[in-house]
Amino acid sequence: MAGVIRRLDEAVVNRIAAGEVIQRPANAIKEMIENCLDAKSTNIQVTVKEGGLKMIQIQDNGTGIRKEDMEIVCERFTTSKLQTFEDLSSIATYGFRGEALASISHVAHVTITTKTADAKCAYRASYSDGRPKAPPKPCAGNQGTQITVEDLFYNITTRRKALKNPSEEYSKIVEVVSRYAIHNSGKSFTVKKQGELVADVKTLPNATILDNIRVVFGVNVSRELIEVGCEDQKLAFKLYGYVSNANYSVKKCILILFINHRLVESTALKKAIETVYAAYLPKNTHPFLYLSLEIAPHNIDVNVHPTKHEVHFLHEDCIIESIQKHVESKLLGSNSSRTYFTQTLLPGLPASTSDLKASGPSPSHEAGERVYAHQMVRTDSKAQKLDAFLQPIAKAPPASSSSSSSSSSSAPSAARPSGGATGACGSAELGDEEMLDALAEVEPKEAEKMETSAVGAEAEAGGEAEGEGEGEAAPRKRPRVNKEEELTAGATPKRRVIKLTSVRELREEVTEKNHKGLQEMLQNLAFVGCVNPRWSLVQHHTKLYLLNTSKLSEELFYQILIYDFGNFGVLRLSSPAPLYELAMLALDSEESGWSEDDGPKEGLAEFIVDFLRKKTEMLEDYFSVEIDGEGNLTGLPLLLDRYVPAMEGLPMFILRLATEVNWENEKDCFRDFSRECARFYSVRKEYTLDSDTQPQVTLTPSNTRYTLHSRQATHATGNTHAKQHTPHVTFTPSNTRHR
């Protein structure tokens, strides 16, 4: 059965037509900008909310709309641009069909406020489906027109859902306004989001086309542009514009094409010009093009697309070929020179390390101009370590008998920094030796004598020592020292193999969360300095980074606790610290969060002592936390050589061991304990004192074992004369328990 043909309702017809003309907010703004330009506006301001879907407001200072015309201004096919069809052959305005405002009013709520030059006041009217909701009302206003479009596509739910990204719609609006701003030099364009003080695009009324390109696309584009222009009387066209030279290229071709001042697209012209640039630009790169083409109105058909973004004109192939040849001739003329950007070297630095080695010392440099190692800036952490300046100096005992001659001959080599055979030492190592001698003079009492084994040194020296005089020591490697005296508890080679499943799973968790980029940066960074107790500055390649020392040290100690599980040395306190007093001190602090509902502090402190005493065997075996039978803390784990945590955090550490660790599950217990211990050992800003109140730390020679000594200081408890261990620490050599 044949279908019945019916006449569509006028509202349906208008809504279908509106959907063709207004495809998205950018199309609505394009139509209204063209109306503003037809009204001879010199200042156009566009304000957008939520990508134009919620609100679009465009204001100009043009001729305005007469009050008499406001009744039909939003009806279809109402225009002041032409009267007969023949007028299309000489049309010189943007609009001619009278569909822009009509289409917008069928898919949005439109409000128009306008004032002409001879009117005493402005008039405002609201429109829906092409008709005013009420007669125009007088109001205050400036000359020109302000159009407000609200709730675009409110009655076309499918179109509204498809345009769900306001940021994308706003970027297209900025693109449209920017292109009209570039072409219409001498007119001011402004586009911004509602509520923003700074406009995203703002051009000045006295700016040129090149100035507008610089504002929109940046100075990198504007300084590489070539002005083009040609005219052909036979083909009746004239071209003017700017194209990029061979020094500039982008990943996507940017073509801003205006034909008879109308923003359009031309695929044929775009391909023709890109063919020319293919011989000048690298592969997969494209040019920047702004072209304004003026063709005789009787040779162009503008009525081929509802949105007017395409046009057809006579002699299209000939005109495109002529433009292609002109652009190619301009590029040939500009290809005589190319611009390359290089990075300027810092003053006084060589071009590269290899050039420095090949050239050798410059004859122009005199001995007095020599640059010493301590005057240079260390830019590569691999080139020179700071450890070379911190090695202890060994003073040889006076030779009282002939039997000590071998040890005295080995003393000079032991005093030098380790780093290979001393025979290869250069001037940089001599500078290190002088610095170490100066340190020895300032603090002679802190340098400890090192017992060396001269037998191995003499065997390595071989027959060289026989040919030398008795007063000279033959060059040799650093002699071996007594390992039993040099090794610390943290460096002992005696390790237990831990096969606990929970520990293995915790290690796998650390491995899975590993970030290769951060790991590579931490392995190859160059330390610059400490900004404050919390932040440190490091350099990696050509970038500077701020590292959170607290977080970084906490993660470091956590991984040490997991990977060295059951293999820690001991930092033994010289005087036992009562757990009860530590718990009371923690409960007195605000950080504990204690309240009267939790019960008396004394009872809680006794519970903490009893609870931790039950865990003594496990804490000592796995974590080297030693607690004696009387409930006193006597030892802490040695996680890093020559590092002791801030003892201000010890009371909260003891409290959190009893309250924050899940002692029921093995894996959770090890994880929670390691996290709390790492938090206690980390570098924390609140426990970093001023220089005059900082803990005084004295370091004896490296690779020795240490014991922790504490001073006593009063603290606020129930007894005002009670004593508490505070973190004033010194290091002295002592035997510690090996694992």
C-alpha positions in Angstrom: 0.0 0.0 0.0 1.4 3.4 -1.0 2.2 5.8 1.8 0.2 8.9 2.3 2.0 12.2 1.5 1.2 14.8 4.1 2.2 18.5 4.5 4.6 18.8 7.4 3.7 21.2 10.2 5.5 24.6 9.9 7.2 24.1 13.3 8.7 20.7 12.2 9.9 22.3 8.9 11.6 25.2 10.8 13.2 22.8 13.3 14.6 20.6 10.5 16.0 23.6 8.7 17.5 25.0 11.9 19.3 21.7 12.5 21.0 22.0 9.1 22.1 25.6 9.5 23.1 25.5 13.2 25.0 22.3 13.7 26.9 23.3 16.8 27.5 26.5 18.9 30.4 27.5 16.6 28.0 27.7 13.7 25.7 30.0 15.6 28.5 32.3 16.5 29.8 32.4 12.9 26.3 33.5 11.7 26.0 36.2 14.3 29.5 37.5 13.7 28.7 37.9 10.0 25.6 39.8 10.9 27.7 42.1 13.2 30.2 42.7 10.3 27.3 43.4 7.9 26.1 46.0 10.4 29.5 47.8 10.2 30.6 46.9 13.7 34.1 47.7 14.8 34.0 46.1 18.2 32.6 42.6 18.7 32.6 40.8 22.0 31.7 37.2 22.5 31.0 35.6 25.9 30.4 31.9 26.3 29.2 29.6 29.1 29.7 25.8 29.0 31.0 25.8 25.5 28.0 27.8 24.2 25.4 25.2 25.1 24.3 27.1 28.2 24.7 30.6 27.0 26.2 32.6 24.1 26.2 36.4 24.2 27.5 38.5 21.3 27.6 42.3 21.4 28.6 44.8 18.7 28.5 48.6 18.2 26.9 48.4 14.7 24.0 50.2 13.2 21.4 48.3 15.3 17.9 47.1 14.4 14.9 49.4 14.0 12.1 48.9 16.5 9.7 48.3 13.6 11.8 45.4 12.3 12.0 43.6 15.7 8.6 41.9 15.0 10.0 39.9 12.1 13.7 39.8 12.8 13.6 36.1 13.8 11.3 34.9 11.0 12.7 32.8 8.1 13.7 34.6 4.9 13.6 38.1 6.4 16.7 40.0 5.4 17.9 43.5 4.5 20.6 42.2 2.2 18.7 41.6 -1.1 15.3 41.8 -2.6 15.4 39.8 -5.9 17.1 36.6 -6.9 19.3 38.6 -9.4 20.8 40.4 -6.4 22.7 37.2 -5.6 25.0 37.8 -8.6 26.3 41.0 -7.0 25.9 40.1 -3.3 28.7 41.8 -1.2 27.4 40.9 2.3 27.8 37.8 4.4 24.1 37.0 4.9 21.4 36.9 2.2 18.9 34.2 3.1 17.6 35.5 6.4 17.9 32.1 8.2 20.5 32.7 10.9 18.4 34.2 13.7 15.4 32.2 12.7 17.2 28.9 12.9 18.7 29.9 16.3 15.4 30.9 17.7 13.9 27.5 16.8 16.5 25.6 18.8 17.2 28.0 21.7 15.9 30.9 23.7 16.9 34.2 22.1 16.9 37.7 23.6 17.8 40.7 21.5 18.7 44.2 22.9 19.3 46.8 20.2 19.6 50.5 19.7 20.0 52.6 16.5 21.8 55.8 16.3 18.7 58.0 16.0 16.7 56.1 18.7 16.2 57.7 22.1 16.5 54.3 23.9 17.2 50.7 23.3 14.5 48.0 22.9 14.6 44.4 24.2 12.5 41.4 23.0 12.6 37.6 23.6 11.9 35.1 20.9 10.8 31.5 20.6 10.2 29.6 17.3 10.8 32.7 15.3 8.2 34.8 17.0 8.5 37.4 19.8 7.0 36.3 23.1 5.9 39.9 23.8 6.2 43.3 22.2 9.6 45.0 22.4 10.1 46.9 25.7 12.2 50.1 26.0 15.4 49.8 28.1 18.8 51.3 28.6 21.5 50.3 26.1 24.4 51.4 23.9 24.3 51.8 20.2 24.5 48.4 18.5 23.0 45.0 19.1 23.4 42.4 21.9 22.1 38.9 21.2 21.8 36.4 24.0 21.3 32.7 23.1 20.4 30.4 26.0 19.9 26.6 26.3 21.0 25.8 22.7 19.4 22.5 21.4 17.1 22.3 24.4 14.4 20.8 22.2 16.7 18.5 20.2 17.9 16.0 22.8 19.9 13.9 20.4 22.0 16.8 19.2 22.5 18.1 22.8 23.8 14.7 23.9 26.2 14.5 21.0 27.7 17.8 22.0 28.6 16.7 25.6 32.1 18.2 25.7 32.0 21.9 26.5 35.8 22.3 26.2 35.8 20.9 22.7 33.0 23.2 21.7 34.7 26.2 23.2 37.9 25.5 21.3 35.9 25.5 18.0 34.3 28.8 19.0 37.8 30.3 19.7 39.0 29.0 16.3 36.1 30.6 14.4 36.4 34.0 16.2 40.2 33.9 15.8 40.0 33.5 12.0 37.5 36.3 11.6 39.7 38.5 13.8 42.8 37.8 11.6 41.0 38.6 8.4 39.1 41.7 9.7 42.1 43.9 10.7 41.0 47.3 12.0 38.2 45.7 14.0 38.4 44.5 17.6 37.4 41.0 18.5 37.1 39.5 22.0 36.1 36.0 23.1 36.1 34.7 26.7 34.3 32.4 29.1 31.6 33.9 31.3 33.1 35.0 34.7 36.7 35.1 33.4 38.5 38.4 33.6 41.1 37.6 30.9 40.0 37.0 27.3 41.3 34.0 25.4 41.5 36.0 22.2 41.6 39.8 22.0 42.7 41.8 19.0 43.1 45.6 18.8 41.2 47.9 16.4 44.4 49.4 15.0 46.2 46.0 14.5 47.4 44.7 11.2 46.8 41.2 9.8 50.3 40.2 10.8 49.7 41.5 14.4 46.5 39.5 14.7 48.3 36.3 13.5 51.0 37.0 16.1 48.3 37.3 18.8 46.4 34.2 17.8 49.2 31.8 16.7 52.3 33.2 18.4 55.5 34.9 17.4 57.1 31.7 16.1 54.6 31.7 13.2 54.5 35.4 12.5 58.3 35.8 12.1 58.4 33.0 9.4 55.7 34.4 7.1 56.0 35.5 3.5 53.6 38.1 2.1 52.0 36.9 -1.1 49.8 38.8 -3.5 48.8 38.6 -7.2 46.1 39.7 -9.5 44.7 38.5 -12.8 42.4 40.7 -14.9 41.5 37.9 -17.3 40.4 35.5 -14.6 39.0 38.4 -12.5 40.5 37.5 -9.2 42.9 39.1 -6.7 44.9 37.3 -4.0 46.5 38.6 -0.8 47.8 36.8 2.2 50.7 35.3 4.2 52.3 31.8 3.9 55.0 30.2 6.0 58.5 29.8 4.6 60.6 26.7 4.5 61.9 27.3 8.0 58.5 26.7 9.6 56.3 23.5 9.6 53.5 22.0 11.7 52.1 18.5 12.0 48.7 19.6 10.6 48.1 22.1 7.8 46.6 25.4 8.9 44.7 27.0 6.0 42.7 30.2 6.7 40.8 30.9 3.5 38.5 33.8 2.9 36.8 34.1 -0.5 35.1 37.5 -0.9 35.6 38.0 2.9 33.6 34.8 3.6 35.4 32.0 5.7 35.2 28.9 3.5 37.0 25.7 2.8 38.5 24.5 -0.5 40.0 21.0 -0.6 41.3 21.5 -4.1 43.3 24.7 -3.2 44.6 23.1 0.0 46.0 20.1 -1.9 47.5 22.2 -4.6 49.5 24.4 -2.2 50.6 21.4 0.0 52.0 19.8 -3.2 54.3 22.8 -3.6 55.5 22.6 0.0 56.2 18.9 -0.2 59.5 19.7 -1.9 60.6 22.1 0.9 59.3 20.7 4.2 60.3 17.5 6.0 58.0 14.5 5.5 54.7 14.5 7.3 54.9 18.3 8.1 52.7 21.0 6.7 52.6 24.8 6.2 50.6 27.7 7.7 48.5 29.6 5.1 46.3 32.7 5.3 44.8 33.6 2.0 42.2 36.2 1.1 40.8 35.7 -2.4 38.5 38.2 -4.1 36.6 37.1 -7.1 34.1 39.0 -9.2 30.7 38.5 -7.6 29.1 37.4 -10.8 31.6 34.6 -11.1 30.9 33.0 -7.7 28.0 31.0 -6.4 27.6 31.4 -2.6 24.3 29.5 -2.3 25.6 25.9 -2.4 25.7 25.0 1.3 23.3 25.7 4.3 26.2 27.0 6.5 27.9 28.7 3.5 31.3 27.2 4.3 31.6 26.1 0.7 31.4 28.2 -2.5 31.7 27.5 -6.2 33.3 29.9 -8.7 34.1 30.0 -12.4 37.5 29.0 -13.8 38.3 27.3 -10.5 41.2 25.1 -11.9 42.8 28.1 -13.6 42.7 30.2 -10.6 44.1 27.5 -8.3 46.9 26.8 -10.8 47.8 30.5 -10.9 47.8 30.7 -7.1 50.0 27.6 -6.9 52.6 29.1 -9.3 52.7 32.4 -7.4 53.2 30.6 -4.0 56.0 28.5 -5.5 57.8 31.5 -6.9 57.7 33.1 -3.4 59.1 30.0 -1.8 61.9 29.8 -4.3 62.9 33.4 -3.5 62.9 32.7 0.3 64.9 29.5 0.1 68.2 31.3 -0.3 68.7 31.2 3.5 67.6 28.8 6.2 67.3 29.5 10.0 68.5 27.0 12.6 68.3 27.5 16.3 71.2 26.4 18.5 71.7 26.3 22.2 74.2 28.8 23.6 77.0 27.2 25.8 77.6 28.6 29.2 80.5 31.1 29.3 83.8 29.5 30.1 82.7 25.9 29.5 84.2 23.7 26.7 82.1 22.4 23.8 82.4 18.8 25.0 84.6 16.6 27.2 86.0 14.8 24.2 87.2 18.1 22.6 88.8 19.1 25.9 90.8 15.8 26.1 91.8 16.0 22.4 93.0 19.6 22.5 95.0 19.3 25.7 96.2 22.3 27.7 96.0 25.6 25.8 99.4 27.3 25.3 97.7 30.7 26.0 96.9 29.7 29.5 99.6 30.5 31.9 100.4 28.6 35.1 98.8 31.4 37.2 95.4 30.9 35.4 95.1 27.2 36.2 91.6 26.2 37.4 91.8 23.8 40.3 89.4 20.9 41.0 87.8 22.6 44.0 86.9 25.6 41.8 84.9 23.6 39.3 81.2 22.8 39.5 80.5 19.1 39.6 77.8 18.5 36.9 78.1 14.7 36.7 77.8 12.6 39.9 79.7 9.8 38.3 82.8 11.9 37.7 83.7 12.7 41.3 82.0 11.5 44.5 81.9 13.5 47.7 83.0 10.4 49.6 86.6 11.1 48.6 86.6 14.1 50.8 85.2 12.2 53.8 87.7 9.3 54.0 89.5 9.1 57.4 93.2 9.8 57.6 95.5 7.2 59.1 98.5 8.5 61.0 101.4 6.1 61.0 102.9 5.4 64.5 106.4 6.5 65.1 109.0 3.9 64.0 110.4 2.7 67.4 112.1 -0.3 66.0 113.1 -1.9 62.7 110.2 -4.3 62.9 107.7 -1.4 62.4 109.4 -0.1 59.2 107.0 -1.9 56.9 103.9 -0.5 58.7 105.4 3.1 58.5 106.0 2.7 54.8 102.4 1.7 54.2 100.9 4.6 56.2 101.1 7.3 53.4 99.2 5.1 51.0 96.5 4.4 53.7 96.1 8.2 54.2 95.1 8.7 50.5 91.5 8.4 49.3 90.6 5.1 47.8 90.2 5.1 44.1 92.8 3.0 42.4 96.6 2.8 42.4 98.3 5.9 43.9 100.8 5.9 41.2 98.2 7.2 38.9 97.2 10.1 41.2 96.9 13.5 39.5 96.6 17.0 40.7 93.0 16.5 41.8 94.0 13.7 44.2 96.8 15.9 45.7 94.1 18.6 46.3 92.0 16.0 48.2 95.1 15.0 50.2 95.7 18.6 51.2 92.1 18.9 52.3 92.3 15.8 54.4 95.5 17.0 56.1 93.7 20.3 57.0 90.9 18.3 58.5 93.3 16.3 60.5 94.9 19.5 61.9 91.6 20.9 62.9 90.3 17.8 64.6 93.3 15.6 65.4 91.6 13.9 68.3 88.8 12.6 66.1 91.1 10.7 63.7 91.7 7.1 64.9 94.7 5.1 64.1 94.2 2.3 61.6 96.0 -1.0 61.9 97.1 -2.2 58.5 98.4 -5.4 57.1 101.7 -4.6 55.4 102.3 -8.2 54.2 99.8 -7.9 51.4 101.0 -4.4 50.4 104.6 -5.6 50.2 103.6 -8.6 48.1 101.9 -6.3 45.7 104.7 -3.9 45.5 107.1 -6.7 44.5 110.6 -5.8 43.5 109.8 -2.1 43.1 110.5 -1.5 46.8 114.0 -2.9 46.6 115.0 -0.4 43.9 113.8 2.6 45.9 115.6 4.4 48.7 114.8 3.6 52.3 113.2 6.9 52.9 110.7 6.5 49.9 107.5 4.5 49.8 106.8 2.6 46.5 103.4 3.4 44.8 100.9 0.7 45.6 97.2 0.1 46.1 95.6 0.9 49.4 96.6 -1.9 51.8 93.9 -4.1 53.3 92.8 -3.4 56.8 91.6 -5.6 59.6 88.1 -6.5 58.6 87.0 -7.4 62.1 87.7 -3.8 63.2 86.5 -2.1 60.0 83.1 -3.8 59.3 80.0 -2.3 60.7 77.0 -4.3 61.7 75.1 -3.0 58.6 78.0 -4.1 56.3 78.6 -7.6 57.8 78.6 -10.3 55.2 76.9 -12.8 57.5 73.2 -12.8 56.3 70.4 -15.0 57.1 68.3 -16.3 54.2 64.6 -15.4 55.0 62.1 -17.8 53.3 58.9 -16.5 54.9 56.1 -16.3 52.4 54.8 -13.1 53.8 58.2 -11.4 53.4 58.5 -12.6 49.9 55.0 -11.2 49.0 55.9 -7.9 50.5 59.0 -7.7 48.4 57.0 -8.6 45.3 54.6 -5.8 46.1 57.5 -3.3 46.1 58.7 -4.7 42.8 55.3 -4.5 41.1 54.9 -0.8 42.1 58.4 0.1 40.7 58.4 3.1 38.4 61.3 2.7 35.9 61.5 6.4 35.1 61.8 7.4 38.8 64.2 4.6 39.5 66.5 5.7 36.6 66.3 9.3 37.9 67.2 8.4 41.5 70.1 6.2 40.2 71.7 9.0 38.0 70.7 12.2 39.7 73.2 14.9 40.9 72.5 16.2 44.3 72.4 20.0 44.4 71.5 20.9 48.0 68.8 21.1 50.7 66.2 23.8 50.3 64.8 23.1 53.8 64.5 20.1 56.1 61.6 18.8 53.9 62.8 19.6 50.3 66.0 18.8 48.5 67.1 20.0 45.1 68.5 17.5 42.5 69.5 17.6 38.9 68.7 14.9 36.3 69.9 15.5 32.8 68.9 19.1 32.1 66.1 19.4 34.6 65.9 20.4 38.3 63.6 18.5 40.6 62.4 19.2 44.2 62.4 16.0 46.2 60.2 15.5 49.3 62.9 14.3 51.7 60.4 13.1 54.2 58.5 10.9 51.8 61.6 9.7 50.0 63.4 8.7 53.2 60.4 7.0 54.6 60.1 4.8 51.5 63.8 4.2 51.6 63.7 2.9 55.2 60.6 0.8 54.4 62.3 -1.0 51.6 65.4 -1.5 53.7 63.3 -3.1 56.4 61.6 -5.4 53.8 64.7 -6.4 51.8 67.1 -6.7 54.8 64.5 -8.4 57.0 66.1 -10.2 59.9 69.6 -9.0 59.1 69.9 -5.7 61.0 72.6 -4.5 63.2 71.9 -2.9 66.6 72.1 0.7 67.8 72.4 0.1 71.5 71.4 2.8 73.9 74.1 3.4 76.6 71.3 3.9 79.2 68.1 1.9 78.9 65.0 3.9 78.1 61.9 2.9 80.2 59.0 2.0 77.9 56.5 3.2 80.6 58.0 6.7 80.5 58.1 6.7 76.7 54.4 5.7 76.6 53.5 8.4 79.1 55.3 11.0 77.1 53.5 10.0 73.9 50.1 10.0 75.6 50.8 13.6 76.9 51.3 14.8 73.3 48.4 16.1 71.2 49.4 13.7 68.3 48.3 10.7 70.4 44.7 11.8 70.4 44.1 10.6 73.9 40.9 11.6 75.7 39.4 10.8 79.1 37.1 8.2 77.5 40.2 6.1 76.7 40.9 5.6 80.4 43.8 6.8 82.7 47.1 7.3 81.0 49.0 5.2 83.6 46.8 2.2 82.8 47.4 2.6 79.1 51.1 3.0 79.6 51.3 -0.2 81.7 49.3 -2.1 79.0 51.7 -0.9 76.3 54.7 -2.1 78.3 53.2 -5.5 79.0 52.1 -5.9 75.4 55.5 -5.1 73.9 57.3 -7.3 76.5 55.3 -10.3 75.2 56.6 -9.5 71.7 60.3 -9.1 72.8 61.6 -12.4 71.2 60.0 -11.6 67.8 61.1 -8.0 67.8 64.6 -8.8 68.6 64.9 -11.7 66.2 63.4 -10.0 63.1 63.9 -6.3 63.7 66.7 -6.0 66.3 64.5 -4.1 68.7 65.8 -5.0 72.1 63.7 -4.8 75.3 65.0 -6.1 78.6 63.1 -8.0 81.3 62.3 -4.8 83.2 60.5 -3.2 80.2 63.4 -0.9 79.1 64.2 -0.3 75.5 68.0 -1.0 75.0 68.5 -1.3 71.3 67.1 -0.1 67.9 67.8 -1.5 64.4 70.8 -0.1 62.5 69.3 0.6 59.0 72.0 2.8 57.6 75.6 3.3 58.7 76.3 6.5 60.6 72.6 7.4 60.7 70.4 7.7 63.9 66.8 8.7 63.8 65.5 11.8 65.6 64.8 10.6 69.1 62.0 13.1 69.5 59.8 10.7 67.6 60.7 7.7 69.8 57.7 8.0 72.3 55.1 8.1 69.4 56.9 5.2 67.8 56.5 3.1 70.9 52.8 4.1 71.2 52.0 3.3 67.6 53.7 -0.1 67.8 51.1 -1.1 70.3 48.1 0.6 68.6 48.6 0.8 64.8 50.2 -2.6 64.1 48.0 -5.6 63.3 49.7 -8.3 65.4 47.2 -11.0 64.4 48.2 -11.5 60.8 51.8 -12.2 59.9 52.0 -10.3 56.6 50.0 -7.3 57.9 52.2 -7.3 61.1 55.5 -7.1 59.1 54.1 -4.5 56.8 52.6 -2.3 59.6 55.7 -2.5 61.7 58.0 -1.7 58.8 55.8 1.4 57.9 55.8 2.6 61.5 59.5 2.1 61.8 60.2 3.8 58.5 58.1 6.7 59.6 60.2 7.0 62.8 63.5 6.8 60.9 62.5 9.2 58.1 63.7 12.8 58.0 60.8 14.8 59.4 60.6 18.6 59.5 58.9 18.8 62.9 61.9 17.1 64.5 64.5 19.2 62.8 65.9 21.8 65.2 67.6 25.1 64.7 71.4 25.3 64.3 72.0 26.3 67.9 69.7 23.5 69.3 70.5 20.8 66.8 71.8 17.4 68.1 75.6 17.4 68.1 76.9 14.5 66.2 80.5 13.4 66.1 81.7 10.9 63.5 84.6 8.6 64.2 86.4 7.1 61.2 84.2 5.3 58.6 83.5 1.6 58.7 83.4 1.4 62.5 80.7 0.3 64.9 78.8 2.7 67.1 76.8 2.8 70.2 74.1 5.4 71.0 74.5 7.5 74.2 71.8 9.7 75.5 71.7 12.7 77.7 69.0 13.1 80.3 66.6 16.0 80.3 63.4 16.8 82.3 60.0 16.3 80.7 56.5 17.2 81.8 54.9 14.3 83.5 53.2 13.8 86.9 56.6 14.1 88.5 58.3 17.4 87.6 61.7 15.9 88.4 61.4 12.9 86.2 64.2 12.3 83.7 63.8 11.4 80.0 66.2 10.4 77.3 66.5 13.1 74.6 68.2 12.8 71.2 71.6 14.3 72.1 73.8 11.6 70.6 77.4 10.9 70.0 79.0 7.9 68.3 81.8 5.9 69.8 83.3 2.6 68.5 81.8 -0.4 70.2 81.1 -4.1 69.5 77.6 -4.7 68.3 75.7 -7.9 67.7 76.2 -9.4 64.2 73.6 -11.2 62.2 
